[in-house]
Each structure stands twice: as structure tokens, then as C-alpha cells.
Amino acid sequence: MNDEARWPFRVLRCSSAKNTTALNNIEIYRSYIIFIRPQQDGGETKNLINQLRYLKTSFLLNPRAQFLFLISSHTPDMSSGLAFKILNASLKFMIVDVLLMIRSTYVTQNSANLLMSNENVNVSLINVFTLFPHARENNCSGVKAVVLLDTIFLNDSREFIYNKDSFKERSVNMYGCPVKVITYHLPPVVVDVSKGGRANCTGLEIDILLYILEYINATVTYSVRPLIKETRFARITALIEGLERGSADIAIGALPLFLLLTEYADATLSYFHTPIQWIVPCPKPIPRWGTMFNVFSLPVWLFLHSSLISVAIVMCVLPRYSEHPVYTSLQSCLLNAWGVALEISVPKMPQNFRVRFCFFLWVLVSLAFCIIFQVRFTTFLVNPSMERQIDTVDDLIASGIQYGYSEDFYDIVSIDDRGLRINRRQCIDIYGCLENTIKYGNFATISSAFHTAYYRANLSYHDRHLPVCKMKEDISGLDAVMYLTKGHHLLRRINEVIRKMVESGMMVKWSNDFLYTSRIHSRSVQADDYKKEEEWDSEYFVFTLFHLQTAFYILLIGYVLSTSTVFLELIYFKLQFAHPVYKPARKSLLAHFKRRLKNNQDRFPRNRYVTKNPVKLTRRRNIATAS
């Protein structure tokens, strides 16, 4: 065997207690050769146990490796019995892939070398034993019998009699032997449905486990931990302790892949990955009344208003004598500029060249802004913009909304102390927190993507109008695995099945089917599950009067204000002229009328009626005097 070796050997002696070189070793060995000292009082089993215990305490033992045990100088009647004891002892250390070679010497008269001689000849041979756990039905606990795999005669050829493959693959068939599984109630992945004192579970991970055990033809017995108030880390630690005590073979229940746990139990390949995320309220659509102000930014609105006032002032200042009266007062100029901004006509075009040029520039500016406003305003009427999304923890704290998460996430979340005492609330039930976040939008919480999708599926049959919003960056990720007893021989078989499931996409299909089934069975279709058509996600929409309701509301408000102004003016003038107030005429008022009378006389003199025929004029005076 040494001649055929292509790898280095490491030789250890466990007889010396001072050997500490193995304690710092982190290598994983794939094969072991252990020499068992022959004992007169049958202490070979004890010698093997001491060596295996030394390897285990030194963290050098890999139970899933290939083992070769060697014993020399034993009589033939003790070979099978000794092999049974030694292989049973190795099975306690979870060692299954093992060969036991016992060298024996016995005396015979029928030697192959001496044909017809009657002399006694010593024949040396090596018996090769092994064990096949679960090799047949009802062989589920311990080793019922050992198997004589082959025999080697120590002659010149030194060949195997049967020439079998010594380290051949062990069968995956467990013939219905039970596998003990320890878990706890964690819906929806593990749901405790125990009845009548008989433990039983269901759920997504239980379905995965049953598929794996069906592949290796094994049954399952559950051990469900009672529901007590404890942290998730404490529950996981309790499951690992159950594996160390030997009360279970497999621990399951959305267990994360932690390096600390792998020191006490063996983890399978990851079969499901889900990110841990901040679930925050989705931004709400801005009311359609507010879309009119979101067409332009604040600086643009300020520019438009300042330009309107500036143009009115310039048009009022420019004319002197030749302009129409509608452009001589600031009030009239403001009304004209406002009318141009609204794309309506003015009562009179300006006459002065400078005023007309300023008016023309304002018409061009107003036309450009009106076109942009109408296009974007129509877009916002159809699809209003959203409020700002919460993307970071700082945004969450600045928003002022309440947030909370279960104790399972205390170790992976760190938030500044400035927000811990202000807005944080205790989150006992994760689904209650998700309801406040997704359905009501007044809370923020932490959840895995799978639990969020499961709650969303159970909330409503038509769940596509229930959006879920999260922060940009994930907090961490959860790689779900199963944990087995340290060195368990089923780990390799389970990993083979898991690898096939993941590579073929069966895990994704099972997860989607599980969510779909949950959605179907959660609740029946009700009328309140439906929302208006425009609030559903769709590739197209029908432009109706509903999208123009804001414009009609503004028009209606304008009509109401104008009508109210007219009625108020009528009422005011009616009350004003119904009770006129007479005041004594003042001297200044009389002087004003005298001046006006004199001006009128000067403007219209009496001789303006004088004509070229004085006779007709005299006749008219006489007629007027007679009458």
C-alpha cells in the first residue's frame, strides 16, 4: 500500500498526552489508517475508542472519510466476533465507510504448498470485514452483523480471493429506516400540526425534507420544540444542542448558514436564499390638484411671476401720450399680461412701437410656456407623480414614521441612536408589522423577501395592486440549510439531492407553487379586493373625463367666483343707491361747477348758430319769443 501511495502520510501517536501539534491543525483528512494493538484480554475495542476519541478532541477526525483498521496475530475463531465489536464501536463515532483487516494464523494439515503431506502447516491470511448499515429491512439501529468482504492469503502472490471493490459506494436505500428530525413552529416553512400526542409538521421546508428522504427511502419522526418566548438565536442553539446530544439526526427550520454553528454540526448545501430587507411604505401618488404645481419647478414658477410683473410695469411706463388708455395704468397692464399668459385676447392692441415690441416678446414667452405646461399637465393628470421614496435609514428617520422589527434581527441591524428612542416601536408579530407597512403605509419593518411575498399572497387574491417597496440595499442574506449530527453519513447523499434540486430549478418552482397555493386557500374573492381600473398596473389606459376632473374643478371654481362677484356688486350698488346721502355743497365744489360751466361756454359759444341768412335767424327768435 505504501508503494502505491501518491499522497503524503501523517503519522500520529496518541499514547503521549503532551502531543499538541494536532490541536492547531485545520486540515480535513479524507482517509485514515489506524493500527489496533492486539490485546490478550480483548482490549482491542478500548484501544480503538481511545484513538478515535483523541482524533475527535484534536479536531482531526472526519467521520465521512475512508477508514482502514489493522489488527495482527489473532486466532480464526475470534475474527468475526472481534470484527463485530470493533465495527460497532466505530459506528458510535459515525464512521461507516470502513474496512477492518484482521491478520490470522492457524494450523492446517491440507496445505496448498504440501500436497499429500501429513505435516501441520501454519497458514497466514488476512480477513477483510466491513459493515453495511441499513443493508436490509429492520436493520435500523446498530450493526446486526458484519460482512466478510474478502480474504488474502499471505503467499507469494498475496492476492484477494474474490477481488471485490473494497471501498465501493454504499447504497442509498435505507429500507424505510426512520430519521429523527428536530424543529420548531415557524410558519410558513414549518407548521406544527401535531395531534393526539403524535408530532407532525408541514410546510415548505418539510416538503423539501420529505422529498430528500423519499429519494433515499427513509421515513421521518419529528421532535417539535414547544412554543416558548425566546429569541431566534436561542431556538437555533437549542436545535444544535439536540443534535449534539444525539436525540436527533437532522435539524430544520429556516436555519441560517453560520460559521459558528458548523463547529458543532454539519451543514448541508444551501437550498434556498432570501434577502433580508427593509420594507417601507410605498410612495403615494401626489393628488391631482398638486400636479398643476409640479409641472414646473419652484425657480421656474418664480421666474414666470416675476416676468409677468416686470412686463406689466414696462408696458405701463413706456407710453406717454399716443397710447390707448388700457396701457396707461398698472392695473390694466397687469390684466393684459395675465390674459396673454392664459392665451386669451386683449381688448386693444398697443399702438406705440416700444410697447408693441415688449408685448410681442411676452406673447412668445407665454406661448412657449403654455405649450410645455399643457403637455406635462395632461401627462400628470393621467399618471400623477409619486412622493419621494424612502431609500436609506437616514430617510426613514427623517420621515418621522414609526418602525420596528422582531428580536430575530437585532444582531444584524444597526441604526443611529438618534432614531431609536423617537420612532421605534416594539414589533411582536412580523405579519402584523407587514400589514401596517403594506396595507396601511404607516410603518416600516424588516423582513425576509420570502415572508413578505407569503404575507402579500395571503392578504388578497388580487395582490398585484398591493405593491411592496423596499430600500435600495439589502441588509443581508439568509442561506437556508439543514444541520446534521457532526460526521453523519447521510450528509453526502442529502447534498447530492439538494444539488440536483437547485440546479434543475425545482426549488424556484416549489416556492412559486407554494405561494400560489397559499393565495388560493387564503380567502375567497371578495368585492373589496377589486380596485378601480386606473389604480391597477396595466400596459394601457382609457383616457376619460376622470383624468380631466381637476381642470373641470378649476373651471367650476372660476365660474363660482365670477358669479359671486357679480351678485355682490349688484347687491352693493342696490344698497348704495337705495338710501342716498345728501351733503351740503361746499365752496370748492361750487367753484368746480362754475369753472366747468365757463369752460363749456367757451367751447360752445352762442355765435356758432349764426348763418349767412339773418332773416331766418330773426324769424326763429321771434317764434321762440312768441311761444
Residue, then its C-alpha position, 0 to 999 in steps of 0.5 A: m500500500n505504501d508503494e502505491a501511495r501518491w499522497p503524503f502520510r501523517v503519522l500520529r501517536c496518541s499514547s503521549a498526552k503532551n502531543t499538541t501539534a494536532l490541536n492547531n491543525i485545520e486540515i480535513y483528512r479524507s482517509y485514515i489508517i489506524f493500527i489496533r494493538p492486539q490485546q490478550d484480554g480483548g482490549e482491542t475495542k478500548n484501544l480503538i475508542n481511545q484513538l478515535r476519541y483523541l482524533k475527535t478532541s484534536f479536531l482531526l477526525n472526519p467521520r465521512a472519510q475512508f477508514l482502514f483498521l489493522i489488527s495482527s496475530h489473532t486466532p480464526d475463531m475470534s475474527s468475526g466476533l472481534a470484527f463485530k465489536i470493533l465495527n460497532a464501536s466505530l459506528k458510535f463515532m459515525i464512521v461507516d465507510v470502513l474496512l477492518m483487516i484482521r491478520s490470522t494464523y492457524v494450523t492446517q494439515n491440507s496445505a496448498n504448498l504440501l500436497m499429500s503431506n501429513e505435516n501441520v502447516n501454519v497458514s497466514l491470511i488476512n480477513v477483510f470485514t466491513l459493515f453495511p448499515h441499513a443493508r436490509e429491512n429492520n436493520c435500523s439501529g446498530v450493526k446486526a452483523v458484519v460482512l466478510l468482504d474478502t480474504i488474502f492469503l499471505n503467499d507469494s502472490r498475496e492476492f484477494i480471493y474474490n477481488k471485490d471493490s473494497f471501498k465501493e459506494r454504499s447504497v442509498n436505500m435505507y429500507g424505510c429506516p426512520v430519521k429523527v428530525i428536530t424543529y420548531h413552529l415557524p410558519p410558513v416553512v414549518v407548521d406544527v400540526s401535531k395531534g393526539g400526542r403524535a408530532n407532525c409538521t408541514g410546510l415548505e421546508i418539510d416538503i423539501l425534507l420529505y422529498i430528500l428522504e423519499y429519494i433515499n427511502a427513509t421515513v421521518t419522526y419529528s421532535v417539535r420544540p414547544l412554543i416558548k418566548e425566546t429569541r431566534f438565536a436561542r431556538i437555533t442553539a437549542l436545535i444544535e444542542g439536540l443534535e449534539r446530544g444525539s436525540a436527533d439526526i437532522a435539524i430544520g427550520a429556516l436555519p441560517l448558514f453560520l460559521l459558528l454553528t458548523e463547529y458543532a454540526d454539519a451543514t448541508l448545501s444551501y437550498f434556498h436564499t432570501p434577502i433580508q430587507w427593509i420594507v417601507p411604505c410605498p410612495k403615494p401618488i401626489p393628488r391631482w390638484g398638486t400636479m398643476f404645481n409640479v409641472f414646473s419647478l419652484p425657480v421656474w414658477l418664480f421666474l414666470h411671476s416675476s416676468l409677468i410683473s416686470v412686463a406689466i410695469v414696462m408696458c405701463v411706463l413706456p407710453r406717454y401720450s399716443e397710447h390707448p388708455v388700457y396701457t396707461s395704468l398698472q392695473s390694466c397692464l397687469l390684466n393684459a399680461w395675465g390674459v396673454a399668459l392664459e392665451i386669451s385676447v386683449p381688448k386693444m392692441p398697443q399702438n406705440f412701437r416700444v410697447r408693441f415690441c415688449f408685448f410681442l416678446w411676452v406673447l412668445v414667452s407665454l406661448a412657449f410656456c403654455i405649450i410645455f405646461q399643457v403637455r406635462f399637465t395632461t401627462f400628470l393628470v393621467n399618471p400623477s407623480m409619486e412622493r419621494q421614496i424612502d431609500t436609506v435609514d437616514d430617510l426613514i428617520a427623517s420621515g418621522i414614521q414609526y418602525g420596528y422589527s422582531e428580536d430575530f434581527y437585532d444582531i444584524v441591524s444597526i441604526d443611529d441612536r438618534g432614531l431609536r428612542i423617537n420612532r421605534r416601536q416594539c414589533i411582536d408579530i412580523y405579519g402584523c408589522l407587514e400589514n401596517t407597512i403594506k396595507y396601511g403605509n404607516f410603518a416600516t419593518i424588516s423582513s425576509a423577501f420570502h415572508t413578505a411575498y407569503y404575507r402579500a399572497n395571503l392578504s388578497y387574491h388580487d395582490r398585484h395592486l398591493p405593491v411592496c417597496k423596499m430600500k435600495e440595499d439589502i441588509s443581508g442574506l439568509d442561506a437556508v440549510m439543514y444541520l446534521t449530527k457532526g460526521h453523519h453519513l447521510l450528509r453526502r447523499i442529502n447534498e447530492v439531492i439538494r444539488k440536483m434540486v437547485e440546479s434543475g430549478m425545482m426549488v424556484k418552482w416549489s416556492n412559486d407553487f407554494l405561494y400560489t397555493s397559499r393565495i388560493h386557500s387564503r380567502s375567497v374573492q371578495a368585492d373589496d379586493y377589486k380596485k378601480e381600473e386606473e389604480w391597477d398596473s396595466e400596459y394601457f389606459v382609457f383616457t376619460l373625463f376622470h383624468l380631466q376632473t381637476a381642470f373641470y374643478i378649476l373651471l367650476i371654481g372660476y365660474v363660482l367666483s365670477t358669479s359671486t362677484v357679480f351678485l355682490e356688486l349688484i347687491y352693493f350698488k342696490l344698497q348704495f343707491a337705495h338710501p342716498v346721502y345728501k351733503p351740503a355743497r361746499k365752496s370748492l365744489l361750487a367753484h368746480f361747477k362754475r369753472r366747468l360751466k365757463n369752460n363749456q361756454d367757451r367751447f360752445p359759444r352762442n355765435r356758432y348758430v349764426t348763418k349767412n341768412p339773418v332773416k331766418l335767424t330773426r324769424r326763429r327768435n321771434i317764434a321762440t319769443a312768441s311761444 
